[in-house]
Amino acid sequence: MPLDKNKKTEVIQNYATKDGDTGSAEVQIAVMQARIEQITEHIKKNKKDNHSLRGLLMLVGKRRRLEAYLRKTDIARYRALVQRLGIREVKPR
């Protein structure tokens, strides 16, 4: 289930580093976080929906890899993003 278009543009505007920025790690992580929250609410209502649960787990893994990349490249930007989104930090492997 895709994210609502208005919600997605709002998230992109809030986390973009400059105008037209949709590909930076911060924006990608924020959009994934919004989708994760949406799917989590769906899973709470539909406990037996295993297909959506698998998609959620795959999305969490993809977000985690992006977080690890951001942490490796610029720790200050990573910590600011984690604080702003209210998610836990990725432990380095």
N, CA, C and O atoms as a DFTB+ gen file, in Angstrom:
372 C
 N C O
     1  1       0.833      -1.171       0.000
     2  2       0.000       0.000       0.000
     3  2       0.881       1.239       0.000
     4  3       1.668       1.449       0.922
     5  1       0.749       2.033      -1.006
     6  2       1.609       3.217      -1.117
     7  2       1.208       4.296      -0.117
     8  3       0.083       4.336       0.383
     9  1       2.155       5.148       0.146
    10  2       1.945       6.277       1.044
    11  2       1.093       7.325       0.334
    12  3       1.235       7.525      -0.872
    13  1       0.211       7.994       1.071
    14  2      -0.631       9.040       0.505
    15  2       0.251      10.131      -0.103
    16  3       1.263      10.521       0.480
    17  1      -0.141      10.615      -1.269
    18  2       0.673      11.586      -2.018
    19  2       0.926      12.862      -1.217
    20  3       2.045      13.375      -1.209
    21  1      -0.103      13.377      -0.547
    22  2       0.052      14.598       0.247
    23  2       1.005      14.382       1.423
    24  3       1.837      15.237       1.726
    25  1       0.874      13.235       2.075
    26  2       1.745      12.908       3.211
    27  2       3.194      12.790       2.749
    28  3       4.111      13.251       3.428
    29  1       3.389      12.169       1.590
    30  2       4.744      11.981       1.077
    31  2       5.402      13.320       0.731
    32  3       6.568      13.539       1.059
    33  1       4.659      14.217       0.069
    34  2       5.233      15.521      -0.271
    35  2       5.529      16.330       0.993
    36  3       6.513      17.069       1.038
    37  1       4.694      16.197       2.005
    38  2       4.926      16.890       3.268
    39  2       6.210      16.392       3.937
    40  3       7.007      17.187       4.435
    41  1       6.401      15.076       3.943
    42  2       7.611      14.498       4.537
    43  2       8.843      14.943       3.758
    44  3       9.861      15.294       4.355
    45  1       8.758      14.931       2.432
    46  2       9.884      15.336       1.592
    47  2      10.251      16.793       1.856
    48  3      11.432      17.122       1.966
    49  1       9.253      17.668       1.958
    50  2       9.529      19.078       2.218
    51  2      10.167      19.287       3.590
    52  3      11.035      20.147       3.746
    53  1       9.743      18.509       4.583
    54  2      10.274      18.673       5.937
    55  2      11.724      18.215       6.065
    56  3      12.484      18.779       6.852
    57  1      12.112      17.195       5.296
    58  2      13.441      16.614       5.472
    59  2      14.410      16.915       4.330
    60  3      15.556      16.469       4.373
    61  1      13.981      17.658       3.314
    62  2      14.857      17.970       2.181
    63  2      15.950      18.939       2.613
    64  3      15.718      19.842       3.417
    65  1      17.141      18.736       2.067
    66  2      18.260      19.619       2.387
    67  2      18.264      20.851       1.499
    68  3      18.807      21.888       1.881
    69  1      17.657      20.752       0.304
    70  2      17.518      21.882      -0.607
    71  2      16.265      21.653      -1.451
    72  3      15.646      20.593      -1.356
    73  1      15.885      22.623      -2.271
    74  2      14.688      22.481      -3.102
    75  2      14.873      21.356      -4.113
    76  3      15.929      21.233      -4.733
    77  1      13.845      20.541      -4.272
    78  2      13.889      19.450      -5.242
    79  2      14.652      18.237      -4.764
    80  3      14.915      17.331      -5.556
    81  1      15.015      18.189      -3.503
    82  2      15.791      17.074      -2.963
    83  2      14.856      15.927      -2.596
    84  3      14.062      16.037      -1.661
    85  1      14.954      14.834      -3.332
    86  2      14.163      13.650      -2.995
    87  2      15.043      12.429      -2.814
    88  3      14.551      11.373      -2.416
    89  1      16.335      12.547      -3.098
    90  2      17.194      11.377      -3.086
    91  2      18.187      11.320      -1.961
    92  3      18.907      10.329      -1.837
    93  1      18.259      12.348      -1.128
    94  2      19.227      12.295      -0.032
    95  2      18.809      11.221       0.968
    96  3      17.640      10.843       1.047
    97  1      19.780      10.742       1.722
    98  2      19.520       9.662       2.669
    99  2      18.483      10.078       3.717
   100  3      17.660       9.263       4.134
   101  1      18.524      11.340       4.141
   102  2      17.561      11.806       5.144
   103  2      16.130      11.707       4.630
   104  3      15.242      11.241       5.343
   105  1      15.908      12.144       3.394
   106  2      14.563      12.111       2.813
   107  2      14.111      10.673       2.625
   108  3      12.969      10.338       2.939
   109  1      14.989       9.820       2.119
   110  2      14.612       8.428       1.899
   111  2      14.259       7.736       3.207
   112  3      13.285       6.986       3.265
   113  1      15.039       7.977       4.257
   114  2      14.768       7.363       5.557
   115  2      13.455       7.888       6.127
   116  3      12.683       7.120       6.701
   117  1      13.192       9.181       5.976
   118  2      11.956       9.768       6.511
   119  2      10.730       9.218       5.785
   120  3       9.711       8.946       6.420
   121  1      10.811       9.051       4.466
   122  2       9.683       8.492       3.705
   123  2       9.461       7.038       4.112
   124  3       8.322       6.605       4.284
   125  1      10.546       6.289       4.264
   126  2      10.406       4.894       4.713
   127  2       9.800       4.825       6.100
   128  3       8.982       3.948       6.374
   129  1      10.190       5.740       6.985
   130  2       9.633       5.760       8.332
   131  2       8.128       6.021       8.303
   132  3       7.381       5.418       9.072
   133  1       7.685       6.906       7.428
   134  2       6.248       7.183       7.309
   135  2       5.504       5.940       6.813
   136  3       4.421       5.622       7.304
   137  1       6.090       5.239       5.839
   138  2       5.467       4.007       5.341
   139  2       5.457       2.924       6.410
   140  3       4.484       2.181       6.534
   141  1       6.545       2.831       7.188
   142  2       6.615       1.834       8.261
   143  2       5.519       2.090       9.287
   144  3       4.868       1.153       9.751
   145  1       5.314       3.350       9.641
   146  2       4.252       3.680      10.595
   147  2       2.880       3.324      10.040
   148  3       2.025       2.826      10.772
   149  1       2.660       3.577       8.743
   150  2       1.379       3.260       8.111
   151  2       1.138       1.749       8.093
   152  3       0.042       1.295       8.420
   153  1       2.140       0.980       7.719
   154  2       1.985      -0.473       7.647
   155  2       1.843      -1.066       9.046
   156  3       1.125      -2.048       9.233
   157  1       2.521      -0.476      10.028
   158  2       2.407      -0.956      11.401
   159  2       0.967      -0.823      11.900
   160  3       0.453      -1.723      12.564
   161  1       0.324       0.290      11.585
   162  2      -1.080       0.461      11.970
   163  2      -1.960      -0.587      11.269
   164  3      -2.896      -1.115      11.871
   165  1      -1.661      -0.883      10.012
   166  2      -2.423      -1.900       9.274
   167  2      -2.241      -3.274       9.924
   168  3      -3.202      -4.032      10.060
   169  1      -1.010      -3.591      10.323
   170  2      -0.719      -4.891      10.934
   171  2      -1.430      -5.021      12.280
   172  3      -1.869      -6.112      12.644
   173  1      -1.548      -3.923      13.019
   174  2      -2.244      -3.980      14.314
   175  2      -3.710      -4.357      14.129
   176  3      -4.281      -5.063      14.960
   177  1      -4.324      -3.883      13.035
   178  2      -5.728      -4.202      12.767
   179  2      -5.891      -5.585      12.148
   180  3      -6.866      -6.282      12.426
   181  1      -4.936      -5.982      11.307
   182  2      -5.016      -7.239      10.561
   183  2      -3.847      -8.131      10.943
   184  3      -2.845      -8.201      10.231
   185  1      -3.984      -8.807      12.066
   186  2      -2.885      -9.571      12.637
   187  2      -2.432     -10.744      11.766
   188  3      -1.275     -11.156      11.847
   189  1      -3.310     -11.276      10.953
   190  2      -2.959     -12.447      10.148
   191  2      -2.468     -12.109       8.745
   192  3      -2.282     -13.010       7.927
   193  1      -2.257     -10.844       8.455
   194  2      -1.799     -10.433       7.134
   195  2      -0.278     -10.603       7.053
   196  3       0.483      -9.670       7.307
   197  1       0.139     -11.810       6.695
   198  2       1.562     -12.129       6.684
   199  2       2.290     -11.487       5.514
   200  3       3.488     -11.222       5.616
   201  1       1.611     -11.232       4.415
   202  2       2.258     -10.594       3.266
   203  2       2.673      -9.166       3.611
   204  3       3.778      -8.739       3.277
   205  1       1.796      -8.439       4.270
   206  2       2.137      -7.077       4.683
   207  2       3.221      -7.087       5.748
   208  3       4.062      -6.189       5.790
   209  1       3.205      -8.097       6.607
   210  2       4.231      -8.211       7.634
   211  2       5.601      -8.428       7.003
   212  3       6.594      -7.855       7.453
   213  1       5.654      -9.246       5.974
   214  2       6.923      -9.476       5.272
   215  2       7.405      -8.186       4.614
   216  3       8.590      -7.856       4.678
   217  1       6.491      -7.463       3.985
   218  2       6.856      -6.192       3.378
   219  2       7.363      -5.200       4.411
   220  3       8.306      -4.453       4.150
   221  1       6.744      -5.191       5.579
   222  2       7.182      -4.317       6.663
   223  2       8.598      -4.658       7.099
   224  3       9.431      -3.768       7.271
   225  1       8.870      -5.936       7.277
   226  2      10.202      -6.355       7.706
   227  2      11.262      -6.023       6.663
   228  3      12.379      -5.642       7.012
   229  1      10.916      -6.167       5.379
   230  2      11.853      -5.818       4.317
   231  2      12.122      -4.310       4.311
   232  3      13.255      -3.877       4.102
   233  1      11.084      -3.525       4.539
   234  2      11.221      -2.068       4.571
   235  2      12.067      -1.620       5.760
   236  3      12.873      -0.698       5.638
   237  1      11.885      -2.266       6.901
   238  2      12.691      -1.945       8.080
   239  2      14.161      -2.261       7.813
   240  3      15.044      -1.504       8.216
   241  1      14.422      -3.372       7.138
   242  2      15.798      -3.725       6.805
   243  2      16.432      -2.736       5.847
   244  3      17.601      -2.380       5.993
   245  1      15.658      -2.294       4.868
   246  2      16.168      -1.312       3.907
   247  2      16.460       0.017       4.601
   248  3      17.474       0.657       4.324
   249  1      15.566       0.429       5.507
   250  2      15.792       1.672       6.254
   251  2      17.030       1.543       7.135
   252  3      17.803       2.491       7.275
   253  1      17.208       0.380       7.720
   254  2      18.360       0.153       8.590
   255  2      19.676       0.246       7.812
   256  3      20.657       0.800       8.307
   257  1      19.690      -0.299       6.595
   258  2      20.901      -0.211       5.770
   259  2      21.204       1.236       5.384
   260  3      22.362       1.651       5.369
   261  1      20.160       1.994       5.075
   262  2      20.365       3.412       4.761
   263  2      20.870       4.182       5.978
   264  3      21.721       5.063       5.856
   265  1      20.340       3.843       7.150
   266  2      20.806       4.482       8.378
   267  2      22.279       4.172       8.623
   268  3      23.041       5.047       9.036
   269  1      22.677       2.933       8.370
   270  2      24.075       2.549       8.560
   271  2      24.974       3.323       7.597
   272  3      26.066       3.751       7.969
   273  1      24.511       3.498       6.367
   274  2      25.280       4.285       5.390
   275  2      25.439       5.726       5.867
   276  3      26.537       6.281       5.821
   277  1      24.343       6.329       6.324
   278  2      24.396       7.712       6.783
   279  2      25.286       7.841       8.012
   280  3      26.022       8.818       8.152
   281  1      25.218       6.861       8.894
   282  2      26.064       6.879      10.089
   283  2      27.538       6.802       9.704
   284  3      28.384       7.471      10.297
   285  1      27.830       5.977       8.704
   286  2      29.214       5.798       8.275
   287  2      29.762       7.052       7.598
   288  3      30.937       7.380       7.760
   289  1      28.916       7.758       6.838
   290  2      29.387       8.913       6.079
   291  2      29.384      10.204       6.896
   292  3      30.330      10.987       6.810
   293  1      28.323      10.440       7.695
   294  2      28.238      11.688       8.453
   295  2      27.445      11.444       9.737
   296  3      26.214      11.457       9.730
   297  1      28.159      11.224      10.830
   298  2      27.522      10.845      12.094
   299  2      26.656      11.965      12.668
   300  3      25.656      11.684      13.328
   301  1      27.016      13.219      12.434
   302  2      26.233      14.338      12.981
   303  2      24.860      14.407      12.312
   304  3      23.844      14.575      12.987
   305  1      24.832      14.278      10.986
   306  2      23.551      14.279      10.267
   307  2      22.699      13.082      10.687
   308  3      21.479      13.189      10.814
   309  1      23.353      11.949      10.900
   310  2      22.644      10.736      11.313
   311  2      21.992      10.917      12.679
   312  3      20.818      10.594      12.862
   313  1      22.754      11.433      13.631
   314  2      22.210      11.607      14.981
   315  2      21.086      12.636      15.012
   316  3      20.116      12.479      15.754
   317  1      21.215      13.688      14.205
   318  2      20.151      14.690      14.132
   319  2      18.876      14.082      13.549
   320  3      17.777      14.367      14.024
   321  1      19.022      13.254      12.532
   322  2      17.860      12.620      11.905
   323  2      17.183      11.638      12.856
   324  3      15.957      11.613      12.956
   325  1      17.972      10.838      13.548
   326  2      17.420       9.862      14.492
   327  2      16.663      10.585      15.599
   328  3      15.578      10.164      16.001
   329  1      17.239      11.664      16.082
   330  2      16.574      12.458      17.125
   331  2      15.257      13.026      16.613
   332  3      14.249      13.004      17.320
   333  1      15.267      13.533      15.390
   334  2      14.078      14.167      14.818
   335  2      12.972      13.160      14.518
   336  3      11.793      13.459      14.711
   337  1      13.344      11.967      14.048
   338  2      12.351      10.949      13.730
   339  2      11.897      10.169      14.963
   340  3      10.815       9.582      14.961
   341  1      12.709      10.159      16.002
   342  2      12.356       9.425      17.213
   343  2      12.533       7.930      17.065
   344  3      11.737       7.150      17.586
   345  1      13.585       7.523      16.348
   346  2      13.860       6.095      16.190
   347  2      15.157       5.759      16.899
   348  3      15.948       6.643      17.229
   349  1      15.368       4.463      17.129
   350  2      16.582       4.028      17.812
   351  2      17.768       4.042      16.858
   352  3      17.610       3.911      15.645
   353  1      18.954       4.203      17.427
   354  2      20.167       4.211      16.607
   355  2      20.503       2.789      16.159
   356  3      20.225       1.813      16.856
   357  1      21.111       2.704      14.971
   358  2      21.578       1.429      14.437
   359  2      22.900       1.105      15.091
   360  3      23.795       1.946      15.165
   361  1      23.017      -0.135      15.571
   362  2      24.294      -0.551      16.130
   363  2      25.182      -1.008      14.992
   364  3      24.762      -1.835      14.183
   365  1      26.404      -0.489      14.908
   366  2      27.293      -0.905      13.816
   367  2      27.691      -2.370      13.966
   368  3      27.844      -2.883      15.074
   369  1      27.855      -3.029      12.813
   370  2      28.207      -4.449      12.842
   371  2      29.680      -4.642      12.888
   372  3      30.153      -5.778      12.918
